[in-house]
Amino acid sequence: MATPVLHRTEHTRVVSAPARALYGLVADVTLWPAVFGPSVHVQHLERSENGETFEIWAQVNGNVAHWTSRRLLDPARLYVSFRQERPFAPLTSMGGGWLFRPLPDGRTEVVLRHRFSVADDAPDAVAGILAALDHNSGEELAALARVAELGHPVEDVVFSFTDVVPLRNSPEAAYDFVNRADLWAERLPHVSRVRLSEDVPGVQHLEMDTVTAEGSAHTTRSVRICRAPSWIAYKQHVLPRLLTGHSGLWTFTDGPDGPVATARHTVAIDPSAVNEIVGEGATLADARRFVRDALGRNSMTTMTHAAAHAEEPGTVPTP
């Protein structure tokens, strides 16, 4: 058997931020869907102080791809290595690393390297992977710079929160309510229009118009990963003015005190929009509360209606 041809790429960007802050953004993979444009959802399979294995869903050349990665974290060297354990076709191997080189002026050179092979070294497949790496690596480096160069601690602009609603009946029925987002304009008071497509089973593209409690309207577009009957993850691509990133996860489980529906949001705030959207003189703390209240109110409304749907399958709750 011929030795697979190993292709290598390197992408770099100089960022006006400390190396350790940049390393921290890359090391915390749970933030990726809200920070990095291509990433849709990450789910840990194993985690330790210096290593982790996770499944990741990301957009590659216009499609949602899914693979399992193993990473080793080296905070002393400011280095993160990665290897796909189950590459997606046509890849037969994919690995690489993130390196953060401190520069004398306080800036950092971020280096992102990939090495990969494809089945039979097919030229079209190689060209497709190279194009995807050029696009996604550029987006990821730009996103790192965008967040790190804001001049605020990462935790002030990127944060997560969770809401939980008990279910009196089946988690499967609540899952069905959230999965059938094409019916939300009829079922939810804050949704006025929905367009949903699902060309690939379990991968949905959702566009909807929502109305806030203050009466302002927003159009959002999301990609959703649906895994019946347990969870639905989503990544917003068209966002409200205040946010630069928003990802979420709906889960439907049997807890120790009975079935529950859970909504988790991870968001990235645009500090330049705070005064415009939240109010003159508003702080980042005010913006976090504003986002927490607005998104939490909508997800709680959805889950409350989903709970009612779970109690009486086949009925449409009255807003």
C-alpha positions as CSV (number, residue, x, y, z in Angstrom):
1,M,0.0,0.0,0.0
2,A,1.4,3.4,-1.0
3,T,2.3,5.8,1.8
4,P,-0.4,8.5,2.0
5,V,0.7,12.0,0.8
6,L,0.7,14.4,3.8
7,H,-0.2,18.0,2.9
8,R,0.7,20.9,5.2
9,T,-0.7,24.4,5.6
10,E,0.2,27.3,7.8
11,H,-1.8,30.4,8.5
12,T,-0.6,33.3,10.7
13,R,-1.9,36.6,12.1
14,V,-0.4,39.2,14.3
15,V,-2.9,40.2,17.0
16,S,-2.7,43.2,19.4
17,A,-3.3,41.1,22.5
18,P,-1.3,39.1,25.0
19,A,-0.4,35.5,24.0
20,R,-2.0,34.0,27.1
21,A,-5.4,35.6,26.5
22,L,-5.4,34.3,23.0
23,Y,-4.3,30.8,24.2
24,G,-7.2,30.9,26.6
25,L,-9.7,31.6,23.9
26,V,-8.5,28.6,21.8
27,A,-8.1,26.3,24.8
28,D,-11.7,26.7,25.9
29,V,-13.5,24.9,23.0
30,T,-16.9,25.4,24.6
31,L,-16.7,29.1,23.4
32,W,-15.9,28.3,19.8
33,P,-19.5,28.3,18.4
34,A,-20.0,31.8,19.7
35,V,-16.5,33.1,18.7
36,F,-15.6,31.2,15.5
37,G,-17.8,31.6,12.5
38,P,-17.5,28.0,11.1
39,S,-18.1,26.2,14.4
40,V,-21.7,25.2,15.1
41,H,-21.6,22.9,18.1
42,V,-19.1,21.1,20.4
43,Q,-19.8,18.2,22.7
44,H,-17.1,16.8,25.0
45,L,-16.6,13.0,25.2
46,E,-13.7,13.1,27.6
47,R,-11.9,15.9,29.4
48,S,-8.8,16.3,31.7
49,E,-6.5,19.1,32.8
50,N,-4.2,18.7,29.7
51,G,-6.3,16.9,27.2
52,E,-9.8,16.4,25.8
53,T,-11.8,14.5,23.2
54,F,-14.9,16.1,21.7
55,E,-17.3,15.9,18.8
56,I,-17.6,19.0,16.7
57,W,-20.0,20.2,14.0
58,A,-18.7,22.9,11.7
59,Q,-19.5,24.4,8.3
60,V,-17.0,23.3,5.6
61,N,-17.4,24.5,2.1
62,G,-21.1,25.4,2.7
63,N,-22.0,22.1,4.3
64,V,-22.1,21.0,8.0
65,A,-19.4,18.4,8.7
66,H,-19.0,16.4,11.8
67,W,-15.9,14.8,13.3
68,T,-14.2,13.7,16.6
69,S,-11.0,15.5,17.7
70,R,-8.4,14.8,20.3
71,R,-6.5,17.8,21.7
72,L,-3.5,18.2,24.0
73,L,-3.2,21.5,25.9
74,D,0.2,22.9,26.9
75,P,-0.2,26.2,28.7
76,A,3.5,26.5,29.5
77,R,4.4,26.4,25.8
78,L,1.2,28.2,24.8
79,Y,0.6,25.4,22.4
80,V,-2.6,23.4,21.5
81,S,-2.2,20.3,19.3
82,F,-5.2,18.5,17.7
83,R,-5.9,15.3,15.7
84,Q,-9.1,14.1,14.2
85,E,-9.9,10.7,15.5
86,R,-12.7,10.0,13.0
87,P,-12.0,12.3,10.0
88,F,-14.9,13.0,7.6
89,A,-14.6,11.9,4.0
90,P,-12.6,12.4,1.9
91,L,-10.0,13.0,4.7
92,T,-8.1,10.0,5.9
93,S,-6.1,12.0,8.5
94,M,-6.2,15.6,9.8
95,G,-4.1,17.1,12.6
96,G,-2.2,20.3,13.5
97,G,-1.6,22.8,16.2
98,W,-2.1,26.4,17.5
99,L,1.1,28.2,18.5
100,F,1.1,31.7,20.2
101,R,4.4,33.6,19.9
102,P,4.7,36.7,22.2
103,L,6.2,39.7,20.4
104,P,8.3,42.4,22.1
105,D,5.7,45.1,21.6
106,G,3.0,43.1,23.5
107,R,1.4,41.7,20.4
108,T,1.2,38.0,19.5
109,E,1.9,36.1,16.4
110,V,-0.8,33.3,16.1
111,V,0.2,30.4,14.0
112,L,-2.4,27.8,12.9
113,R,-1.0,24.7,11.2
114,H,-2.7,21.8,9.5
115,R,-1.5,18.5,8.0
116,F,-3.8,16.2,6.2
117,S,-4.2,13.3,3.7
118,V,-7.1,12.3,1.6
119,A,-8.2,9.1,0.0
120,D,-6.0,8.2,-3.1
121,D,-4.7,11.8,-2.9
122,A,-7.4,12.8,-5.3
123,P,-6.6,16.2,-6.7
124,D,-10.1,17.6,-6.5
125,A,-10.4,16.5,-2.9
126,V,-7.1,18.0,-1.9
127,A,-8.1,21.3,-3.6
128,G,-11.4,21.3,-1.7
129,I,-9.7,20.7,1.7
130,L,-7.1,23.4,1.0
131,A,-9.9,25.9,0.0
132,A,-11.8,25.0,3.2
133,L,-8.7,25.4,5.4
134,D,-7.8,28.8,3.8
135,H,-11.4,30.1,4.4
136,N,-12.0,28.7,7.9
137,S,-8.5,29.4,9.2
138,G,-8.7,33.0,8.0
139,E,-12.1,33.4,9.7
140,E,-10.9,31.8,12.9
141,L,-7.8,34.0,13.2
142,A,-9.9,37.1,12.4
143,A,-12.4,36.1,15.1
144,L,-9.6,35.6,17.7
145,A,-8.3,39.1,16.9
146,R,-11.8,40.6,17.0
147,V,-12.5,39.3,20.5
148,A,-9.0,39.7,21.9
149,E,-8.5,43.3,20.6
150,L,-11.6,44.7,22.2
151,G,-9.6,45.7,25.2
152,H,-11.9,43.9,27.7
153,P,-11.4,40.7,29.6
154,V,-12.8,37.8,27.6
155,E,-15.3,36.9,30.3
156,D,-16.8,40.4,30.1
157,V,-17.8,40.0,26.5
158,V,-18.2,36.2,26.0
159,F,-20.4,34.4,28.6
160,S,-23.0,31.6,29.0
161,F,-26.2,31.1,31.0
162,T,-28.8,28.3,31.4
163,D,-32.5,28.1,32.1
164,V,-34.4,25.0,33.1
165,V,-38.1,24.2,32.9
166,P,-39.6,21.0,34.5
167,L,-41.7,18.7,32.3
168,R,-44.7,16.8,33.6
169,N,-44.7,14.3,30.7
170,S,-42.5,13.1,27.9
171,P,-39.1,14.8,27.1
172,E,-39.7,13.4,23.6
173,A,-42.8,15.6,23.1
174,A,-40.9,18.7,24.3
175,Y,-38.1,17.8,21.8
176,D,-40.7,17.6,19.0
177,F,-42.0,21.0,19.9
178,V,-38.6,22.6,19.5
179,N,-37.7,20.5,16.5
180,R,-40.8,21.6,14.7
181,A,-39.7,25.2,14.5
182,D,-41.6,25.5,11.2
183,L,-44.8,25.8,13.4
184,W,-43.4,28.4,15.9
185,A,-45.2,31.4,14.3
186,E,-48.4,29.7,15.2
187,R,-47.3,28.5,18.6
188,L,-45.0,31.2,20.1
189,P,-46.0,34.8,20.9
190,H,-42.6,36.3,20.1
191,V,-42.2,34.6,16.7
192,S,-44.0,36.3,13.7
193,R,-42.4,34.5,10.7
194,V,-40.5,31.3,10.2
195,R,-38.8,29.6,7.2
196,L,-37.3,26.2,7.9
197,S,-35.5,23.8,5.5
198,E,-33.9,20.4,6.2
199,D,-32.2,19.0,3.1
200,V,-30.0,16.8,5.2
201,P,-31.8,14.8,8.0
202,G,-30.9,16.3,11.3
203,V,-29.4,19.6,9.9
204,Q,-31.9,22.4,9.8
205,H,-31.6,26.0,8.4
206,L,-33.9,28.3,10.2
207,E,-34.8,31.9,9.5
208,M,-37.3,33.7,11.7
209,D,-38.6,37.1,12.8
210,T,-38.9,37.7,16.5
211,V,-40.4,40.6,18.5
212,T,-38.9,41.7,21.8
213,A,-41.0,42.7,24.9
214,E,-40.2,46.4,24.0
215,G,-41.7,45.8,20.5
216,S,-38.5,45.8,18.4
217,A,-38.3,43.2,15.6
218,H,-35.3,41.1,14.7
219,T,-34.5,38.7,11.9
220,T,-32.2,35.9,12.7
221,R,-30.8,33.0,10.6
222,S,-29.4,29.8,12.3
223,V,-28.2,26.4,11.4
224,R,-29.4,23.7,13.8
225,I,-28.2,20.2,14.6
226,C,-31.0,17.9,15.8
227,R,-30.4,14.6,17.6
228,A,-33.7,13.1,18.5
229,P,-34.9,12.8,21.2
230,S,-32.2,14.3,23.4
231,W,-30.8,17.7,22.1
232,I,-30.9,20.4,19.5
233,A,-27.9,22.7,19.0
234,Y,-27.9,25.9,17.0
235,K,-25.6,28.6,15.7
236,Q,-26.9,32.0,14.6
237,H,-25.4,33.5,11.5
238,V,-27.6,36.6,11.2
239,L,-27.5,38.3,14.6
240,P,-29.1,41.2,16.5
241,R,-26.9,44.4,16.5
242,L,-25.6,43.9,20.1
243,L,-24.1,40.4,19.4
244,T,-21.1,39.2,17.4
245,G,-21.8,35.6,18.2
246,H,-24.6,33.4,19.6
247,S,-24.9,29.6,20.0
248,G,-27.2,27.5,22.0
249,L,-28.2,24.1,23.1
250,W,-31.7,22.7,24.0
251,T,-31.6,19.4,26.0
252,F,-34.5,17.2,27.0
253,T,-33.6,14.8,29.8
254,D,-34.9,12.8,32.7
255,G,-33.4,14.5,35.8
256,P,-33.3,13.2,39.4
257,D,-36.6,15.1,40.1
258,G,-38.2,14.3,36.8
259,P,-38.0,15.3,33.1
260,V,-36.6,18.7,32.3
261,A,-36.0,20.9,29.3
262,T,-32.8,23.0,29.4
263,A,-31.8,26.0,27.3
264,R,-28.1,27.1,27.3
265,H,-26.9,30.2,25.5
266,T,-23.3,31.3,24.8
267,V,-23.0,34.8,23.4
268,A,-20.4,37.3,22.4
269,I,-21.2,41.0,22.9
270,D,-20.1,43.9,20.7
271,P,-19.0,46.7,23.1
272,S,-19.4,49.3,20.3
273,A,-23.2,48.6,20.2
274,V,-23.8,48.8,23.9
275,N,-24.8,52.5,24.2
276,E,-26.9,52.3,21.0
277,I,-28.9,49.3,22.0
278,V,-28.9,49.2,25.8
279,G,-28.8,53.0,26.5
280,E,-26.5,55.9,26.8
281,G,-23.9,55.4,29.6
282,A,-24.7,51.6,29.8
283,T,-21.8,49.4,30.8
284,L,-20.8,45.9,29.7
285,A,-22.4,44.6,32.9
286,D,-25.7,46.3,31.8
287,A,-25.3,44.7,28.4
288,R,-24.9,41.2,29.8
289,R,-28.0,41.7,31.9
290,F,-29.9,43.0,28.9
291,V,-28.9,40.0,26.8
292,R,-29.5,37.6,29.6
293,D,-33.0,38.9,30.1
294,A,-33.9,39.1,26.4
295,L,-32.6,35.7,25.3
296,G,-33.7,34.1,28.6
297,R,-37.2,35.4,28.2
298,N,-37.6,34.0,24.7
299,S,-36.1,30.6,25.6
300,M,-38.2,30.4,28.7
301,T,-41.3,31.2,26.7
302,T,-40.4,28.5,24.2
303,M,-39.7,25.9,26.9
304,T,-42.9,26.7,28.8
305,H,-44.9,26.1,25.6
306,A,-42.9,23.0,24.9
307,A,-43.7,21.8,28.4
308,A,-47.4,22.3,27.8
309,H,-47.1,20.5,24.5
310,A,-45.4,17.6,26.4
311,E,-48.3,17.5,28.9
312,E,-50.9,17.3,26.1
313,P,-49.3,15.8,23.0
314,G,-51.0,17.0,19.8
315,T,-52.3,20.2,21.2
316,V,-51.1,23.7,20.3
317,P,-50.7,25.9,23.5
318,T,-52.4,29.2,23.5
319,P,-50.0,32.2,23.6
